[in-house]
Every structure is written in C-alpha cells, then in structure tokens.
Amino acid sequence: MKTLLLIEDDEINRQFLLEILQEDYVVLTAANGQQGLDILEKEAQSISVILLDIQMPVMNGF
C-alpha cells in the first residue's frame, strides 16, 4: 500500500480526508507545513503522494 502525507490545518477536514484516504493509502498527517516538512524529512523514502492545504499557519504551501 502506498503512503500519503496529508497536511491540513483544519481538524475537521483532516479527519474527513483521513477517513476517505485510509482505505487506499497509509496516511501520515500533519496540522501545518512545518510538521509536514518534519515528517517528510523522516519518511521521504516511503511517501508516494503529498496532499496539502495552501493556506496554513506556521508554514504554508506556497
């Protein structure tokens, strides 16, 4: 199963997407861009897809 990194600051959206995506992917989640970058640095070899919100606190998707 492929691994997806989901970066979304809104808890409701993150949980909704997690429920949908975990049927087909191993899903790693982060609440902001910095957390996502930290996960990516540790898990880069296993992550196949990154899905991120563009506007987030701390570090955004731009």
mmJSON file of the N, C-alpha and C atoms, coordinates in Angstrom:
{"data_MODEL":{"atom_site":{
"group_PDB":["ATOM","ATOM","ATOM","ATOM","ATOM","ATOM","ATOM","ATOM","ATOM","ATOM","ATOM","ATOM","ATOM","ATOM","ATOM","ATOM","ATOM","ATOM","ATOM","ATOM","ATOM","ATOM","ATOM","ATOM","ATOM","ATOM","ATOM","ATOM","ATOM","ATOM","ATOM","ATOM","ATOM","ATOM","ATOM","ATOM","ATOM","ATOM","ATOM","ATOM","ATOM","ATOM","ATOM","ATOM","ATOM","ATOM","ATOM","ATOM","ATOM","ATOM","ATOM","ATOM","ATOM","ATOM","ATOM","ATOM","ATOM","ATOM","ATOM","ATOM","ATOM","ATOM","ATOM","ATOM","ATOM","ATOM","ATOM","ATOM","ATOM","ATOM","ATOM","ATOM","ATOM","ATOM","ATOM","ATOM","ATOM","ATOM","ATOM","ATOM","ATOM","ATOM","ATOM","ATOM","ATOM","ATOM","ATOM","ATOM","ATOM","ATOM","ATOM","ATOM","ATOM","ATOM","ATOM","ATOM","ATOM","ATOM","ATOM","ATOM","ATOM","ATOM","ATOM","ATOM","ATOM","ATOM","ATOM","ATOM","ATOM","ATOM","ATOM","ATOM","ATOM","ATOM","ATOM","ATOM","ATOM","ATOM","ATOM","ATOM","ATOM","ATOM","ATOM","ATOM","ATOM","ATOM","ATOM","ATOM","ATOM","ATOM","ATOM","ATOM","ATOM","ATOM","ATOM","ATOM","ATOM","ATOM","ATOM","ATOM","ATOM","ATOM","ATOM","ATOM","ATOM","ATOM","ATOM","ATOM","ATOM","ATOM","ATOM","ATOM","ATOM","ATOM","ATOM","ATOM","ATOM","ATOM","ATOM","ATOM","ATOM","ATOM","ATOM","ATOM","ATOM","ATOM","ATOM","ATOM","ATOM","ATOM","ATOM","ATOM","ATOM","ATOM","ATOM","ATOM","ATOM","ATOM","ATOM","ATOM","ATOM","ATOM","ATOM","ATOM","ATOM","ATOM"],
"id":[1,2,3,4,5,6,7,8,9,10,11,12,13,14,15,16,17,18,19,20,21,22,23,24,25,26,27,28,29,30,31,32,33,34,35,36,37,38,39,40,41,42,43,44,45,46,47,48,49,50,51,52,53,54,55,56,57,58,59,60,61,62,63,64,65,66,67,68,69,70,71,72,73,74,75,76,77,78,79,80,81,82,83,84,85,86,87,88,89,90,91,92,93,94,95,96,97,98,99,100,101,102,103,104,105,106,107,108,109,110,111,112,113,114,115,116,117,118,119,120,121,122,123,124,125,126,127,128,129,130,131,132,133,134,135,136,137,138,139,140,141,142,143,144,145,146,147,148,149,150,151,152,153,154,155,156,157,158,159,160,161,162,163,164,165,166,167,168,169,170,171,172,173,174,175,176,177,178,179,180,181,182,183,184,185,186],
"type_symbol":["N","C","C","N","C","C","N","C","C","N","C","C","N","C","C","N","C","C","N","C","C","N","C","C","N","C","C","N","C","C","N","C","C","N","C","C","N","C","C","N","C","C","N","C","C","N","C","C","N","C","C","N","C","C","N","C","C","N","C","C","N","C","C","N","C","C","N","C","C","N","C","C","N","C","C","N","C","C","N","C","C","N","C","C","N","C","C","N","C","C","N","C","C","N","C","C","N","C","C","N","C","C","N","C","C","N","C","C","N","C","C","N","C","C","N","C","C","N","C","C","N","C","C","N","C","C","N","C","C","N","C","C","N","C","C","N","C","C","N","C","C","N","C","C","N","C","C","N","C","C","N","C","C","N","C","C","N","C","C","N","C","C","N","C","C","N","C","C","N","C","C","N","C","C","N","C","C","N","C","C","N","C","C","N","C","C"],
"label_atom_id":["N","CA","C","N","CA","C","N","CA","C","N","CA","C","N","CA","C","N","CA","C","N","CA","C","N","CA","C","N","CA","C","N","CA","C","N","CA","C","N","CA","C","N","CA","C","N","CA","C","N","CA","C","N","CA","C","N","CA","C","N","CA","C","N","CA","C","N","CA","C","N","CA","C","N","CA","C","N","CA","C","N","CA","C","N","CA","C","N","CA","C","N","CA","C","N","CA","C","N","CA","C","N","CA","C","N","CA","C","N","CA","C","N","CA","C","N","CA","C","N","CA","C","N","CA","C","N","CA","C","N","CA","C","N","CA","C","N","CA","C","N","CA","C","N","CA","C","N","CA","C","N","CA","C","N","CA","C","N","CA","C","N","CA","C","N","CA","C","N","CA","C","N","CA","C","N","CA","C","N","CA","C","N","CA","C","N","CA","C","N","CA","C","N","CA","C","N","CA","C","N","CA","C","N","CA","C","N","CA","C","N","CA","C","N","CA","C"],
"label_alt_id":[null,null,null,null,null,null,null,null,null,null,null,null,null,null,null,null,null,null,null,null,null,null,null,null,null,null,null,null,null,null,null,null,null,null,null,null,null,null,null,null,null,null,null,null,null,null,null,null,null,null,null,null,null,null,null,null,null,null,null,null,null,null,null,null,null,null,null,null,null,null,null,null,null,null,null,null,null,null,null,null,null,null,null,null,null,null,null,null,null,null,null,null,null,null,null,null,null,null,null,null,null,null,null,null,null,null,null,null,null,null,null,null,null,null,null,null,null,null,null,null,null,null,null,null,null,null,null,null,null,null,null,null,null,null,null,null,null,null,null,null,null,null,null,null,null,null,null,null,null,null,null,null,null,null,null,null,null,null,null,null,null,null,null,null,null,null,null,null,null,null,null,null,null,null,null,null,null,null,null,null,null,null,null,null,null,null],
"label_comp_id":["MET","MET","MET","LYS","LYS","LYS","THR","THR","THR","LEU","LEU","LEU","LEU","LEU","LEU","LEU","LEU","LEU","ILE","ILE","ILE","GLU","GLU","GLU","ASP","ASP","ASP","ASP","ASP","ASP","GLU","GLU","GLU","ILE","ILE","ILE","ASN","ASN","ASN","ARG","ARG","ARG","GLN","GLN","GLN","PHE","PHE","PHE","LEU","LEU","LEU","LEU","LEU","LEU","GLU","GLU","GLU","ILE","ILE","ILE","LEU","LEU","LEU","GLN","GLN","GLN","GLU","GLU","GLU","ASP","ASP","ASP","TYR","TYR","TYR","VAL","VAL","VAL","VAL","VAL","VAL","LEU","LEU","LEU","THR","THR","THR","ALA","ALA","ALA","ALA","ALA","ALA","ASN","ASN","ASN","GLY","GLY","GLY","GLN","GLN","GLN","GLN","GLN","GLN","GLY","GLY","GLY","LEU","LEU","LEU","ASP","ASP","ASP","ILE","ILE","ILE","LEU","LEU","LEU","GLU","GLU","GLU","LYS","LYS","LYS","GLU","GLU","GLU","ALA","ALA","ALA","GLN","GLN","GLN","SER","SER","SER","ILE","ILE","ILE","SER","SER","SER","VAL","VAL","VAL","ILE","ILE","ILE","LEU","LEU","LEU","LEU","LEU","LEU","ASP","ASP","ASP","ILE","ILE","ILE","GLN","GLN","GLN","MET","MET","MET","PRO","PRO","PRO","VAL","VAL","VAL","MET","MET","MET","ASN","ASN","ASN","GLY","GLY","GLY","PHE","PHE","PHE"],
"label_asym_id":["A","A","A","A","A","A","A","A","A","A","A","A","A","A","A","A","A","A","A","A","A","A","A","A","A","A","A","A","A","A","A","A","A","A","A","A","A","A","A","A","A","A","A","A","A","A","A","A","A","A","A","A","A","A","A","A","A","A","A","A","A","A","A","A","A","A","A","A","A","A","A","A","A","A","A","A","A","A","A","A","A","A","A","A","A","A","A","A","A","A","A","A","A","A","A","A","A","A","A","A","A","A","A","A","A","A","A","A","A","A","A","A","A","A","A","A","A","A","A","A","A","A","A","A","A","A","A","A","A","A","A","A","A","A","A","A","A","A","A","A","A","A","A","A","A","A","A","A","A","A","A","A","A","A","A","A","A","A","A","A","A","A","A","A","A","A","A","A","A","A","A","A","A","A","A","A","A","A","A","A","A","A","A","A","A","A"],
"label_entity_id":["1","1","1","1","1","1","1","1","1","1","1","1","1","1","1","1","1","1","1","1","1","1","1","1","1","1","1","1","1","1","1","1","1","1","1","1","1","1","1","1","1","1","1","1","1","1","1","1","1","1","1","1","1","1","1","1","1","1","1","1","1","1","1","1","1","1","1","1","1","1","1","1","1","1","1","1","1","1","1","1","1","1","1","1","1","1","1","1","1","1","1","1","1","1","1","1","1","1","1","1","1","1","1","1","1","1","1","1","1","1","1","1","1","1","1","1","1","1","1","1","1","1","1","1","1","1","1","1","1","1","1","1","1","1","1","1","1","1","1","1","1","1","1","1","1","1","1","1","1","1","1","1","1","1","1","1","1","1","1","1","1","1","1","1","1","1","1","1","1","1","1","1","1","1","1","1","1","1","1","1","1","1","1","1","1","1"],
"label_seq_id":[1,1,1,2,2,2,3,3,3,4,4,4,5,5,5,6,6,6,7,7,7,8,8,8,9,9,9,10,10,10,11,11,11,12,12,12,13,13,13,14,14,14,15,15,15,16,16,16,17,17,17,18,18,18,19,19,19,20,20,20,21,21,21,22,22,22,23,23,23,24,24,24,25,25,25,26,26,26,27,27,27,28,28,28,29,29,29,30,30,30,31,31,31,32,32,32,33,33,33,34,34,34,35,35,35,36,36,36,37,37,37,38,38,38,39,39,39,40,40,40,41,41,41,42,42,42,43,43,43,44,44,44,45,45,45,46,46,46,47,47,47,48,48,48,49,49,49,50,50,50,51,51,51,52,52,52,53,53,53,54,54,54,55,55,55,56,56,56,57,57,57,58,58,58,59,59,59,60,60,60,61,61,61,62,62,62],
"pdbx_PDB_ins_code":[null,null,null,null,null,null,null,null,null,null,null,null,null,null,null,null,null,null,null,null,null,null,null,null,null,null,null,null,null,null,null,null,null,null,null,null,null,null,null,null,null,null,null,null,null,null,null,null,null,null,null,null,null,null,null,null,null,null,null,null,null,null,null,null,null,null,null,null,null,null,null,null,null,null,null,null,null,null,null,null,null,null,null,null,null,null,null,null,null,null,null,null,null,null,null,null,null,null,null,null,null,null,null,null,null,null,null,null,null,null,null,null,null,null,null,null,null,null,null,null,null,null,null,null,null,null,null,null,null,null,null,null,null,null,null,null,null,null,null,null,null,null,null,null,null,null,null,null,null,null,null,null,null,null,null,null,null,null,null,null,null,null,null,null,null,null,null,null,null,null,null,null,null,null,null,null,null,null,null,null,null,null,null,null,null,null],
"Cartn_x":[0.855,0.0,0.9,0.559,1.345,1.069,2.051,1.944,1.674,0.724,0.329,0.559,1.124,1.285,0.201,-0.669,-1.779,-1.447,-1.361,-1.041,-2.234,-2.94,-4.179,-4.348,-4.522,-4.629,-6.019,-7.041,-8.402,-8.66,-8.92,-9.087,-10.223,-11.341,-12.488,-12.136,-11.525,-11.119,-10.096,-9.144,-8.098,-8.714,-9.644,-10.289,-11.149,-11.866,-12.706,-11.85,-10.776,-9.89,-9.202,-8.81,-8.175,-9.104,-10.358,-11.316,-11.463,-11.479,-11.624,-10.345,-9.214,-7.953,-7.363,-7.646,-7.006,-7.497,-8.54,-8.98,-7.979,-7.272,-6.351,-4.893,-4.621,-3.264,-2.96,-1.681,-1.209,-1.101,-1.814,-1.875,-1.121,-0.144,0.549,-0.063,-0.325,-0.982,-0.134,-0.312,0.34,-0.657,-0.573,-1.508,-1.0,0.268,0.799,1.999,2.47,3.564,4.846,5.157,6.391,6.33,5.196,5.042,5.149,4.556,4.632,6.056,6.82,8.219,9.025,8.759,9.446,9.164,7.914,7.554,8.215,8.19,8.792,10.284,10.977,12.405,12.674,11.799,11.982,11.489,10.447,9.764,9.833,10.744,10.788,10.803,11.513,11.62,10.3,9.428,8.183,6.977,7.076,5.93,5.824,4.655,4.4,3.65,2.796,1.929,1.878,1.882,1.693,0.461,-0.47,-1.683,-1.663,-1.614,-1.525,-2.415,-2.833,-3.582,-2.578,-2.984,-2.061,-1.965,-3.062,-3.066,-3.173,-2.041,-1.979,-1.125,-1.292,-0.415,0.974,1.925,3.312,4.081,3.74,4.385,3.317,3.096,2.021,2.555,1.667,2.013,2.601,2.833,3.419,4.904],
"Cartn_y":[-1.179,0.0,1.24,2.232,3.462,4.368,5.21,6.136,7.543,8.218,9.576,10.465,11.639,12.637,13.687,13.809,14.762,15.906,17.12,18.296,19.247,19.376,20.174,20.723,22.04,22.654,22.527,22.391,22.277,20.835,20.648,19.306,18.528,19.191,18.511,18.028,18.898,18.5,17.369,17.474,16.454,15.092,15.056,13.796,13.235,14.116,13.696,13.062,13.751,13.224,11.939,11.886,10.681,9.471,9.644,8.538,8.035,8.95,8.568,7.921,8.548,8.12,6.861,6.596,5.448,4.106,4.131,2.896,2.43,3.383,3.06,3.39,4.126,4.569,4.404,4.291,4.517,6.031,6.664,8.124,8.651,9.517,10.264,11.649,12.216,13.518,14.543,15.794,16.926,18.077,18.911,20.017,21.335,21.383,22.595,22.226,23.185,22.935,22.488,23.044,22.658,21.204,20.791,19.385,18.476,18.912,18.135,17.99,19.072,19.032,18.108,18.155,17.266,15.798,15.484,14.104,13.713,14.612,14.327,14.033,14.788,14.556,13.164,12.673,11.354,10.208,10.461,9.389,9.548,10.354,10.682,9.452,8.424,7.233,6.481,6.605,5.83,6.627,7.948,8.777,8.844,8.466,8.482,9.729,10.264,11.388,12.361,13.661,14.694,15.502,15.608,16.402,17.481,18.766,19.81,20.999,21.62,22.866,23.969,24.949,26.024,27.076,27.395,28.445,27.829,27.887,27.309,28.195,28.068,28.796,28.152,28.833,28.408,28.395,27.508,27.437,26.977,27.75,27.392,26.63,26.332,25.523,26.276,27.58,28.344,28.179],
"Cartn_z":[0.0,0.0,0.0,-0.806,-0.892,0.299,0.593,1.722,1.215,1.845,1.502,2.716,2.485,3.541,3.356,4.333,4.318,5.265,4.724,5.529,5.454,6.562,6.617,8.022,8.142,9.465,10.082,9.28,9.802,10.24,11.521,12.097,11.443,11.184,10.577,9.177,8.375,7.027,7.065,7.995,8.11,8.442,9.389,9.765,8.629,7.942,6.818,5.723,5.345,4.306,4.752,6.005,6.536,6.402,6.768,6.673,5.242,4.293,2.886,2.358,2.631,2.029,2.641,3.904,4.552,4.012,3.201,2.554,1.503,0.886,-0.207,0.078,1.145,1.46,2.945,3.234,4.595,4.682,5.599,5.648,6.866,6.596,7.642,7.649,8.823,8.881,9.618,9.208,9.856,9.889,10.934,11.114,10.542,10.128,9.494,8.627,7.86,6.932,7.598,8.756,9.447,9.903,10.447,10.836,9.615,8.518,7.281,6.79,6.845,6.431,7.336,8.631,9.578,9.26,8.975,8.623,7.311,6.341,5.042,5.169,6.004,6.195,6.76,7.619,8.245,7.363,6.577,5.841,4.325,3.811,2.382,1.477,1.869,1.024,0.885,1.859,1.822,1.314,1.231,0.833,-0.688,-1.199,-2.642,-3.088,-2.201,-2.548,-1.378,-1.702,-0.68,-1.069,-0.146,-0.336,0.729,0.29,1.294,0.995,2.066,2.03,1.692,0.911,0.546,1.641,2.297,3.314,4.702,5.435,6.777,7.671,8.985,9.905,9.943,10.513,10.715,9.403,8.483,7.171,6.194,5.13,4.211,3.001,2.069,0.911,-0.262,-0.115,-1.222,-1.276],
"occupancy":[1.0,1.0,1.0,1.0,1.0,1.0,1.0,1.0,1.0,1.0,1.0,1.0,1.0,1.0,1.0,1.0,1.0,1.0,1.0,1.0,1.0,1.0,1.0,1.0,1.0,1.0,1.0,1.0,1.0,1.0,1.0,1.0,1.0,1.0,1.0,1.0,1.0,1.0,1.0,1.0,1.0,1.0,1.0,1.0,1.0,1.0,1.0,1.0,1.0,1.0,1.0,1.0,1.0,1.0,1.0,1.0,1.0,1.0,1.0,1.0,1.0,1.0,1.0,1.0,1.0,1.0,1.0,1.0,1.0,1.0,1.0,1.0,1.0,1.0,1.0,1.0,1.0,1.0,1.0,1.0,1.0,1.0,1.0,1.0,1.0,1.0,1.0,1.0,1.0,1.0,1.0,1.0,1.0,1.0,1.0,1.0,1.0,1.0,1.0,1.0,1.0,1.0,1.0,1.0,1.0,1.0,1.0,1.0,1.0,1.0,1.0,1.0,1.0,1.0,1.0,1.0,1.0,1.0,1.0,1.0,1.0,1.0,1.0,1.0,1.0,1.0,1.0,1.0,1.0,1.0,1.0,1.0,1.0,1.0,1.0,1.0,1.0,1.0,1.0,1.0,1.0,1.0,1.0,1.0,1.0,1.0,1.0,1.0,1.0,1.0,1.0,1.0,1.0,1.0,1.0,1.0,1.0,1.0,1.0,1.0,1.0,1.0,1.0,1.0,1.0,1.0,1.0,1.0,1.0,1.0,1.0,1.0,1.0,1.0,1.0,1.0,1.0,1.0,1.0,1.0,1.0,1.0,1.0,1.0,1.0,1.0],
"B_iso_or_equiv":[0.0,0.0,0.0,0.0,0.0,0.0,0.0,0.0,0.0,0.0,0.0,0.0,0.0,0.0,0.0,0.0,0.0,0.0,0.0,0.0,0.0,0.0,0.0,0.0,0.0,0.0,0.0,0.0,0.0,0.0,0.0,0.0,0.0,0.0,0.0,0.0,0.0,0.0,0.0,0.0,0.0,0.0,0.0,0.0,0.0,0.0,0.0,0.0,0.0,0.0,0.0,0.0,0.0,0.0,0.0,0.0,0.0,0.0,0.0,0.0,0.0,0.0,0.0,0.0,0.0,0.0,0.0,0.0,0.0,0.0,0.0,0.0,0.0,0.0,0.0,0.0,0.0,0.0,0.0,0.0,0.0,0.0,0.0,0.0,0.0,0.0,0.0,0.0,0.0,0.0,0.0,0.0,0.0,0.0,0.0,0.0,0.0,0.0,0.0,0.0,0.0,0.0,0.0,0.0,0.0,0.0,0.0,0.0,0.0,0.0,0.0,0.0,0.0,0.0,0.0,0.0,0.0,0.0,0.0,0.0,0.0,0.0,0.0,0.0,0.0,0.0,0.0,0.0,0.0,0.0,0.0,0.0,0.0,0.0,0.0,0.0,0.0,0.0,0.0,0.0,0.0,0.0,0.0,0.0,0.0,0.0,0.0,0.0,0.0,0.0,0.0,0.0,0.0,0.0,0.0,0.0,0.0,0.0,0.0,0.0,0.0,0.0,0.0,0.0,0.0,0.0,0.0,0.0,0.0,0.0,0.0,0.0,0.0,0.0,0.0,0.0,0.0,0.0,0.0,0.0,0.0,0.0,0.0,0.0,0.0,0.0],
"pdbx_formal_charge":[null,null,null,null,null,null,null,null,null,null,null,null,null,null,null,null,null,null,null,null,null,null,null,null,null,null,null,null,null,null,null,null,null,null,null,null,null,null,null,null,null,null,null,null,null,null,null,null,null,null,null,null,null,null,null,null,null,null,null,null,null,null,null,null,null,null,null,null,null,null,null,null,null,null,null,null,null,null,null,null,null,null,null,null,null,null,null,null,null,null,null,null,null,null,null,null,null,null,null,null,null,null,null,null,null,null,null,null,null,null,null,null,null,null,null,null,null,null,null,null,null,null,null,null,null,null,null,null,null,null,null,null,null,null,null,null,null,null,null,null,null,null,null,null,null,null,null,null,null,null,null,null,null,null,null,null,null,null,null,null,null,null,null,null,null,null,null,null,null,null,null,null,null,null,null,null,null,null,null,null,null,null,null,null,null,null],
"auth_seq_id":[1,1,1,2,2,2,3,3,3,4,4,4,5,5,5,6,6,6,7,7,7,8,8,8,9,9,9,10,10,10,11,11,11,12,12,12,13,13,13,14,14,14,15,15,15,16,16,16,17,17,17,18,18,18,19,19,19,20,20,20,21,21,21,22,22,22,23,23,23,24,24,24,25,25,25,26,26,26,27,27,27,28,28,28,29,29,29,30,30,30,31,31,31,32,32,32,33,33,33,34,34,34,35,35,35,36,36,36,37,37,37,38,38,38,39,39,39,40,40,40,41,41,41,42,42,42,43,43,43,44,44,44,45,45,45,46,46,46,47,47,47,48,48,48,49,49,49,50,50,50,51,51,51,52,52,52,53,53,53,54,54,54,55,55,55,56,56,56,57,57,57,58,58,58,59,59,59,60,60,60,61,61,61,62,62,62],
"auth_comp_id":["MET","MET","MET","LYS","LYS","LYS","THR","THR","THR","LEU","LEU","LEU","LEU","LEU","LEU","LEU","LEU","LEU","ILE","ILE","ILE","GLU","GLU","GLU","ASP","ASP","ASP","ASP","ASP","ASP","GLU","GLU","GLU","ILE","ILE","ILE","ASN","ASN","ASN","ARG","ARG","ARG","GLN","GLN","GLN","PHE","PHE","PHE","LEU","LEU","LEU","LEU","LEU","LEU","GLU","GLU","GLU","ILE","ILE","ILE","LEU","LEU","LEU","GLN","GLN","GLN","GLU","GLU","GLU","ASP","ASP","ASP","TYR","TYR","TYR","VAL","VAL","VAL","VAL","VAL","VAL","LEU","LEU","LEU","THR","THR","THR","ALA","ALA","ALA","ALA","ALA","ALA","ASN","ASN","ASN","GLY","GLY","GLY","GLN","GLN","GLN","GLN","GLN","GLN","GLY","GLY","GLY","LEU","LEU","LEU","ASP","ASP","ASP","ILE","ILE","ILE","LEU","LEU","LEU","GLU","GLU","GLU","LYS","LYS","LYS","GLU","GLU","GLU","ALA","ALA","ALA","GLN","GLN","GLN","SER","SER","SER","ILE","ILE","ILE","SER","SER","SER","VAL","VAL","VAL","ILE","ILE","ILE","LEU","LEU","LEU","LEU","LEU","LEU","ASP","ASP","ASP","ILE","ILE","ILE","GLN","GLN","GLN","MET","MET","MET","PRO","PRO","PRO","VAL","VAL","VAL","MET","MET","MET","ASN","ASN","ASN","GLY","GLY","GLY","PHE","PHE","PHE"],
"auth_asym_id":["A","A","A","A","A","A","A","A","A","A","A","A","A","A","A","A","A","A","A","A","A","A","A","A","A","A","A","A","A","A","A","A","A","A","A","A","A","A","A","A","A","A","A","A","A","A","A","A","A","A","A","A","A","A","A","A","A","A","A","A","A","A","A","A","A","A","A","A","A","A","A","A","A","A","A","A","A","A","A","A","A","A","A","A","A","A","A","A","A","A","A","A","A","A","A","A","A","A","A","A","A","A","A","A","A","A","A","A","A","A","A","A","A","A","A","A","A","A","A","A","A","A","A","A","A","A","A","A","A","A","A","A","A","A","A","A","A","A","A","A","A","A","A","A","A","A","A","A","A","A","A","A","A","A","A","A","A","A","A","A","A","A","A","A","A","A","A","A","A","A","A","A","A","A","A","A","A","A","A","A","A","A","A","A","A","A"],
"auth_atom_id":["N","CA","C","N","CA","C","N","CA","C","N","CA","C","N","CA","C","N","CA","C","N","CA","C","N","CA","C","N","CA","C","N","CA","C","N","CA","C","N","CA","C","N","CA","C","N","CA","C","N","CA","C","N","CA","C","N","CA","C","N","CA","C","N","CA","C","N","CA","C","N","CA","C","N","CA","C","N","CA","C","N","CA","C","N","CA","C","N","CA","C","N","CA","C","N","CA","C","N","CA","C","N","CA","C","N","CA","C","N","CA","C","N","CA","C","N","CA","C","N","CA","C","N","CA","C","N","CA","C","N","CA","C","N","CA","C","N","CA","C","N","CA","C","N","CA","C","N","CA","C","N","CA","C","N","CA","C","N","CA","C","N","CA","C","N","CA","C","N","CA","C","N","CA","C","N","CA","C","N","CA","C","N","CA","C","N","CA","C","N","CA","C","N","CA","C","N","CA","C","N","CA","C","N","CA","C","N","CA","C","N","CA","C","N","CA","C"],
"pdbx_PDB_model_num":[1,1,1,1,1,1,1,1,1,1,1,1,1,1,1,1,1,1,1,1,1,1,1,1,1,1,1,1,1,1,1,1,1,1,1,1,1,1,1,1,1,1,1,1,1,1,1,1,1,1,1,1,1,1,1,1,1,1,1,1,1,1,1,1,1,1,1,1,1,1,1,1,1,1,1,1,1,1,1,1,1,1,1,1,1,1,1,1,1,1,1,1,1,1,1,1,1,1,1,1,1,1,1,1,1,1,1,1,1,1,1,1,1,1,1,1,1,1,1,1,1,1,1,1,1,1,1,1,1,1,1,1,1,1,1,1,1,1,1,1,1,1,1,1,1,1,1,1,1,1,1,1,1,1,1,1,1,1,1,1,1,1,1,1,1,1,1,1,1,1,1,1,1,1,1,1,1,1,1,1,1,1,1,1,1,1]
}}}
